[in-house]
Amino acid sequence: MNNSSNSGVTGGVKWVTSTLGNGTAGVLNTAGGVVGAVGRGLGETVNGVTGKTGKPVGDGMKDIGDGIEGGIGRVAGGVKRAGGGEHGPLR
């Protein structure tokens, strides 16, 4: 028996939105990972160069990078779920 929710135009739309959602989520996760890594690297560099004096600044840079990475990861997850039809009119 053919599942009408996954055939014809609806099936095509789901495939396109799923593909776009997964691709966009992948790009966002990559960008978030890069921002997080840069923030951690810069923070470690500041800590290494300045010692205790610059530690609050270095730790702050690491925290900002981690926060941005986590936020982008949550957005990417939402995009992926939405692209899979788990939210909105295609569910």
C-alpha positions as a Markdown table, in Angstrom:
| # | Residue | x | y | z |
|---|---|---|---|---|
| 1 | Met | 0.0 | 0.0 | 0.0 |
| 2 | Asn | 1.3 | 3.4 | -1.0 |
| 3 | Asn | 1.7 | 5.9 | 1.8 |
| 4 | Ser | 0.0 | 9.1 | 0.4 |
| 5 | Ser | 2.0 | 11.3 | 2.8 |
| 6 | Asn | 5.3 | 10.4 | 1.0 |
| 7 | Ser | 4.1 | 10.2 | -2.6 |
| 8 | Gly | 3.7 | 12.7 | -5.4 |
| 9 | Val | 4.4 | 16.4 | -4.7 |
| 10 | Thr | 4.4 | 16.0 | -0.9 |
| 11 | Gly | 7.1 | 13.3 | -1.2 |
| 12 | Gly | 9.1 | 15.5 | -3.5 |
| 13 | Val | 8.8 | 18.5 | -1.2 |
| 14 | Lys | 9.8 | 16.4 | 1.8 |
| 15 | Trp | 12.9 | 15.1 | -0.1 |
| 16 | Val | 14.0 | 18.6 | -1.1 |
| 17 | Thr | 13.4 | 20.1 | 2.4 |
| 18 | Ser | 15.2 | 17.2 | 4.0 |
| 19 | Thr | 18.1 | 17.5 | 1.7 |
| 20 | Leu | 18.3 | 21.2 | 2.1 |
| 21 | Gly | 17.9 | 20.9 | 5.9 |
| 22 | Asn | 20.6 | 18.3 | 6.3 |
| 23 | Gly | 23.0 | 20.3 | 4.1 |
| 24 | Thr | 22.3 | 23.6 | 5.9 |
| 25 | Ala | 22.7 | 21.8 | 9.3 |
| 26 | Gly | 26.0 | 20.4 | 8.2 |
| 27 | Val | 27.3 | 23.8 | 7.1 |
| 28 | Leu | 26.1 | 25.4 | 10.3 |
| 29 | Asn | 27.7 | 22.7 | 12.4 |
| 30 | Thr | 31.0 | 23.1 | 10.5 |
| 31 | Ala | 30.9 | 26.9 | 11.0 |
| 32 | Gly | 30.0 | 26.5 | 14.7 |
| 33 | Gly | 32.9 | 24.1 | 15.2 |
| 34 | Val | 35.3 | 26.5 | 13.5 |
| 35 | Val | 34.2 | 29.4 | 15.7 |
| 36 | Gly | 34.4 | 27.3 | 18.8 |
| 37 | Ala | 37.9 | 26.1 | 17.9 |
| 38 | Val | 39.1 | 29.6 | 17.1 |
| 39 | Gly | 37.7 | 30.9 | 20.4 |
| 40 | Arg | 39.4 | 28.2 | 22.4 |
| 41 | Gly | 42.7 | 28.6 | 20.5 |
| 42 | Leu | 42.7 | 32.4 | 21.0 |
| 43 | Gly | 41.8 | 32.0 | 24.6 |
| 44 | Glu | 44.6 | 29.5 | 25.2 |
| 45 | Thr | 47.0 | 31.8 | 23.4 |
| 46 | Val | 46.0 | 34.8 | 25.5 |
| 47 | Asn | 46.4 | 32.7 | 28.7 |
| 48 | Gly | 49.8 | 31.4 | 27.6 |
| 49 | Val | 51.2 | 34.8 | 26.7 |
| 50 | Thr | 49.8 | 36.8 | 29.6 |
| 51 | Gly | 49.6 | 34.3 | 32.4 |
| 52 | Lys | 47.4 | 35.1 | 35.4 |
| 53 | Thr | 47.0 | 38.7 | 34.3 |
| 54 | Gly | 45.2 | 37.9 | 31.1 |
| 55 | Lys | 43.5 | 34.7 | 32.3 |
| 56 | Pro | 40.0 | 36.3 | 32.6 |
| 57 | Val | 40.2 | 37.6 | 29.1 |
| 58 | Gly | 41.5 | 34.3 | 27.7 |
| 59 | Asp | 38.9 | 32.3 | 29.6 |
| 60 | Gly | 36.2 | 34.7 | 28.4 |
| 61 | Met | 37.3 | 34.2 | 24.8 |
| 62 | Lys | 37.1 | 30.4 | 25.2 |
| 63 | Asp | 33.6 | 30.8 | 26.8 |
| 64 | Ile | 32.3 | 33.0 | 24.0 |
| 65 | Gly | 33.6 | 30.5 | 21.4 |
| 66 | Asp | 32.0 | 27.6 | 23.2 |
| 67 | Gly | 28.7 | 29.5 | 23.6 |
| 68 | Ile | 28.6 | 30.4 | 19.9 |
| 69 | Glu | 29.4 | 26.8 | 18.9 |
| 70 | Gly | 26.6 | 25.5 | 21.2 |
| 71 | Gly | 24.1 | 28.0 | 19.9 |
| 72 | Ile | 24.8 | 27.3 | 16.3 |
| 73 | Gly | 24.6 | 23.5 | 17.1 |
| 74 | Arg | 21.1 | 24.0 | 18.5 |
| 75 | Val | 20.1 | 26.1 | 15.4 |
| 76 | Ala | 21.5 | 23.4 | 13.1 |
| 77 | Gly | 19.5 | 20.7 | 14.9 |
| 78 | Gly | 16.3 | 22.7 | 14.5 |
| 79 | Val | 17.0 | 23.2 | 10.8 |
| 80 | Lys | 17.6 | 19.5 | 10.3 |
| 81 | Arg | 14.4 | 18.6 | 12.2 |
| 82 | Ala | 12.4 | 21.2 | 10.3 |
| 83 | Gly | 13.9 | 19.9 | 7.0 |
| 84 | Gly | 12.8 | 16.4 | 7.9 |
| 85 | Gly | 9.2 | 17.5 | 8.3 |
| 86 | Glu | 9.2 | 17.2 | 12.1 |
| 87 | His | 7.9 | 20.7 | 12.5 |
| 88 | Gly | 5.6 | 22.9 | 10.5 |
| 89 | Pro | 3.0 | 21.9 | 7.9 |
| 90 | Leu | 4.9 | 18.9 | 6.5 |
| 91 | Arg | 4.8 | 16.8 | 9.6 |
